[in-house]
Every structure is written in structure tokens, then in C-alpha cells.
């Protein structure tokens, strides 16, 4: 966790109020390629601290430990609900409701809430709209405009009752997570092929017709979305938990409305050759469909496809050149390698799968 989660940036239900995980790192302790133990903080080996904090994992050294900022426990509430095509009254009403949900979520994200949900061309399941520091009564009141919009877009088919809304509250985030979220995630596994994309806030703030059309087109091909929606730069977060220091968290994640994981239907009973078919389809057909609606959106490097056609732009968004300079200083021989990590293009695979100098 200290290496991969923090190194990639790290998002959670708390990111809307307390920032990305990497924003809260006080100190890194690593062993470099030459065997030296190095401590990096905002004032000691500051460039290395900057790179380790969101600039990708597995490429600067072996992370021994990370010291992070903590916050007091506080009351936290969560809302969960779902709806389907049949509940919405038809296919068009369903997709109108999905679009309305996305629009009405924006002011909630601006208050520091975070939403995690999934949707296909048949159902949307909202695992959580999490509100740290708010009671369930307060959350329910905040959600009312969203529910009113869903009701309007579905000709009154979608109501708080038909949505099966469940409100929960606990004295701490941990207690609420254990009670309401953990069981939903315990059995999740990634399919053999998947990809990621951000939804930029500027796209969501403009006319979303093209975006809505692209999301629907991809879903109609049998793909599903797993989404975290947040506003990492909202006023609440800026007051409660500004970053410890500047870091290499992807600028396109800071500017995003949400991060999507795009997955095909998959069963482990399928032949492995089918995975290559899906991989090719994702890279050459599905992602271009989305990218036409949201060009250069980028993707969260921890939840994306290894075969992206422009890794430096999509995963690093303007930080790659500085990260590469730091990599060359800390690991000049390229001892640490990752297929999408900084320095990846110094090497190439030969026909036998061996790693060779490019």
C-alpha cells in the first residue's frame, strides 16, 4: 500500500474532504538501486519526495515505509440506491436519469462528498454517496435535488422508495466503511482486460450530449463502468486538508469530475485467447469511442490499460519530463522497471519476452 496506492496518488471516499492519499504523505523511506537507505520529505530530498508522491510506483526504489497525516474521527454518513431500465420506465428514461444523476452529483462533490457507483446499459448501482462530517439527515436533505431530478426524468417512476435508498450513519468513517462498503468490495476482481478514463470537470460543466452518447454506445457493446466521482479541489478540502507539499499527483486527476474503469463482460471459464480479443477491442475501438467525446481526458495510472498509446500524456499529464530527470538521478541504470512507470521507454521486449535496452 505504501508503494502502489500512495505512489499512484490514491483515491478513496475521503478524497473529497481530505485529498488524495499522496497529498497526505509526510515522509518516505526507501532503498535505492545502489542499496542506500534514503529519507525523503518536503525539505529533505524534496525532488524525490515530489516524485514518490503520486509520480508512479516501482520505479524510484523499494519503499520501506511512508508516514502520513491523520485526522480525528468524525460522524460520517452514506447513501446507497439503485435503479434499472424497467424501474425508470424504459431505455430512454433510464439514460436520461443517468445523465441527470451525473449533473446533480456536481454540487454534492463540491461539498466534499465522494460517490462510488457502477452502471451498465441496464442498471445503475450507487454503492455510496459518502459525506464525512455529516449526519444522515443532513445527507438526505442534500440529496433531495438529485432525487427530484431522477423522478422528473423518469416520469415519476423513480422515487426514493423505488430507488431502495438506504441511509446509514456511524461515529467514524472506519465503522461506516466496515458496515456498508467492505462487503461490496470483498469479492471484486479485475477482468482479463480493462481500461480507464477520466471525465474532465470541464466536459461535465459543458453540454454533455456527446459524452452521454459515448457512454451509452460503449455500454451497449456489453461494457460496464465502475466510477469514483469527486472534486479534489473543492473549497471544503482546501480548508481542511491542503496538500502537505507540492507533489506529482496527476494534474488531470485533480481537474477531473470522475474516474471510470471500463470493463468488458468476462468469465474465468473463457479461453485466455479471448482476453487478447477484448484487449484489442478496448484499445482500438472502445477507448477511441470515448476519446472522441472527451479528447485527452487521461486515465488514473493505477486503474488503466497497460497498452495506452500515449502513456506519458495520459498517465502523467505534463509531469513526465521532471519525473524522468529524477529517475535518472536516483536510478541511472534503470534497475527498477515497470511497463508504464517512468523510464519505461528505455527498454523493449524482444520476441522471446526478454527485456532489452531500447
N, C-alpha and C positions, 0 to 999 in steps of 0.2 A: 504493500500500500504506500509506503514512504517513497518508493521509487516510481511506480507506474501511475498511481492515482494522482499524487501531487505533481509529478513530473509532467503529466499531460494537462494539468490545470485543475481538474477535479470539480465536478458539479454535484449538487445534492438539493434536497428540499430546503436547505438552509441558505442556498446561494443568493436568493433574493434579498435577504437581510444581512448576511454575513460574508458575502462574496464567494469567490471560488476558493477551493482548498489551498491552492498555491498562494493566494493573496494573504494567507494567514501563517505562512512559514516564517519563523524567527531565525532558524539556524539549520544548516545542512551539515552532515558529517559524511564524507565519502572517502573511498580509497581509489586513487588514480591508477592508470595503467602501469605506472612505474612502481607501484606499491606504497606510495606515500599517502598517509592519512592527512586529509585536508578538511578544515572547517570553513564554511562559507556563510557569511551574514551580510546584511546591507552595508556594513562598514569594513568587513574583512573578506578579502577575495570577492569583492562586490560583483564583478562580472560573472563569476561562476555562480554566485547566488542568483543573479538575474536569470541565467540560462537554466539552472536546475528548476526554477520556479515557473513551470509551465512551458519550458522550451523543449519538451520531449524527454523520454526516459531511455535508459540503457545505453547512453552514448557518451557521457562525460566521465563516468566512473561507477564504482559499486557503492550504492547508497547504504550506509550503515544505520543512519538514524536521521530523523527530522524532528525538530522541536517546533510545536505550533501554538498559536494563540488559542485560548479557550474563553468561553463566555458563560455567564451564570445561567442556570436552568430558568425556564420561564414557562408559563402556561402556553400550550400550543394546541391548535385545533385543525381539523381536517374534514373535508367534504369529499365523498365518493358517490358517483352516479354513472348511469349508462343509458344509451338509447340505441335503437336499431331502425332499419328501414321500415319495418312493419309498424313499430311504435310511432314513428314520425308521420306515417300516413302515405308513404310512397318514396320512390327513389329521389325525385327532385326535392321533396320536402326534407329528406334526410340530408342531402348535400347542402341545402340552404341552411339547415340547422348547424351543420359542421362549420360553415363559413361564419355564421352568427356567433357560434361559440368562440372561434378564434378572435373575432373583433371584440367581443365583450370581455375576453380574458385580459386584454391590454391594461385597463385601469387597475385590475387586481394585481398584475405583475408590477405595476408602478408603485403599489403599496408595499412591495417586498414579499408578496406571496410567490409560490412556485407551484406549477401544475405538472403532473406526470400523467400521461394518458396514451392510449393506443387506439388506432382506428383502421378499418378496412372499408371495402365498398358495401359492407353490410351492417357493421356495428361500430360504435364509439364507446370505449370503456375508460372512464376517468378514475384512475386509482386514487388520486389525491389532488385536491387543491389545498395546499398546506399553508397555514397562517401562523408563524411563530409570534408569540406575544399577544394573540387574540383569543378571545373565548369563542365557543361555538355559536353563541347568539350573535356576536359581532360578525363572525364569518357568514352566517346565514343572511344577515342584513346586507353585507357587501355583495353577496352572490345574487340578490334578487333581480337586478337589471339583466344579468345573464339568463336567469330562468325565464324572465318575461320575454326576452328575445327568442329563446327556444320555443316558447309557447306560440308566439306570433308567427314564426317561420313554419310551424307545423300545423297551422290552422287549429290551434288549441289542443293538439294531440299530446304534446309533451308538457307535462306538468310536474311539479315536484313529487307528486305521488307516482306518476307513471315512470319517472326517471329513477325511482327507487333510491332517492337521496339518503345517504347515511352521514350524519354529523357525529363527530367524536371529539373529545377534549381530554387532555391529560396535563399533569403538572410539569412535565418535561417532554422535550422532543423525543428523547430515547424511549420513554414509556409509550408515547403515541405511535412511534415507528414500530415498536415491537408488537403492539396490539393491532395496528391497522394496515401496515405496509409489508412487513417482513414476509408474511406467508405468501403474498402475491409474487414475491421475487425468488423464493427459495428454489423453485424448480425450473427457473428460466435458463435456457441455454441459447447460444447463438446458432443460427443455421449455418450450413456449409458455405454460404456466400451472403454477404450483406454489405450495405454501403451507408454512408451518412451524408447529410446536408444540413446547413443552417438555413433558417428562414430569416433573412435580414429584417431588422425592425423597419427600415425604410421601405421595404417591399410591403410589409404588413400595414404600414401607415398610408400607402397609396391605394390606387384601385387594384383590388386583388383578383380580378376576373381571370387573368392569365394564370396566376398561382393556383386558384381554386380548380381551374380546368386541368392543370398539370397534375395536381394531387389526385384528382378523380381518375385521370387517364392511367396513371401508374397503378392505382388501387384496382381498377377494372381489369388489369392484367394479372391479378392474383397476388399483388404485393400488399404488405401491411406496414404500418408506421408505428414506431414507438417513440414518444415525444417527451422532452422536457422543455417547458416554456418558462422563461424567467427574464427579468430585466436586471442585468448585473450592475447597471449604473444608475439605479433609481435613487431618489433623494433619501429614502429610509436607510438604505445600505450606506450611502455616503456619510450619513450622520453616525451610524452605529459601528461601522467596520470598514473604514477605508483601507486599502492595501497597506501592509507593513512597509513596503517599499516598491518602487517600480520593478516589474518582472516581465517575463516573456510569455505570459498567457496570451493566446491568440487574440489579436485585436478584433478579428471578425466574430469571435465568440462574445466579446464584450459588447459588440454592436448588434447582437442577434436578438430576435424575438424568441426563437426556439431552436432546438437541435433535433433533427429527425434521424432515426435509424430505419432504413428502408430494407425490408426483408422479403424474400420470396417464400412461397409455400415449400416446406421441406419436411421430409421424414427420414430418419436414420435407416429405414429399410431400403431406401433408394440406392442404386449403384453410385459409387463415387464419381463415375464419369458424368453423372447428371450435375454434379457440382460445377464442373467446368462449363457446362452449357449455361447454367444460371449465372456464373461469374461473367461470361462473355455477354450475356443479355443485360446484366446490370450495367456494365461499363460502357457498352456500345449502344444500348437502346434506352434503358430506364433513366440513367443519370442525364443523358442529353435531353430527354423529355422535360425533366425538372429544370435543368440549367437554362433552357430556352425561356422559362418564365422568371427565373431568378439568377441571372448570369453572375458568375464569380462569387457565389454565396459562400463557398468554402465549406469545410466539414471539421468537426471535432476530431482531432487526431487519434483519440482513444476509442472512437466508435465510427470507424470509416473503413473504406476498402483499400487494401494494400496496393492495388494497381491503378490508383488515381493517375491521370495523365499529366497533372501539374502539381506534384506533391509540395513543392516549395511555396507555391501561391496558396493552395487550398488548406494546407495544414499549418502554415507558418505566417502567412499574411503580412509580409514586409519585415519579419524579424529574422529571416533565414541568414542573411549575409552576416549580421552581427553574431548570431549563434555559431555559424561556421568558423568565424575568426576565433571565438572562444574555444571551440572544439579543437582547432589546430594547435592552440597553445597548450591545452590540458592533455590532449591525446594525439600528438603529432603523427604517430604511425597508424592511426585508425584502428587501434586494438579492439575498441568497442564498436560493434556494428549492429544496426537494425535496418530492416528493409525500407522503412520510411523515416528513420531517425536522421538527425543532422550528420552529414558526411556520407549518406547512403550512395551517392553517385561517384564516390572514389573507387567503388568496386562493382563487379558484374559477375553473374553466374555463367559458367561455361555449360556445354551441352550435357555434362555429367552431374550438374548441380553443385559444382565446386565454386567457391568464392575466390575471384581473382581480381587483381588490380585492373581498373578500367583503362 
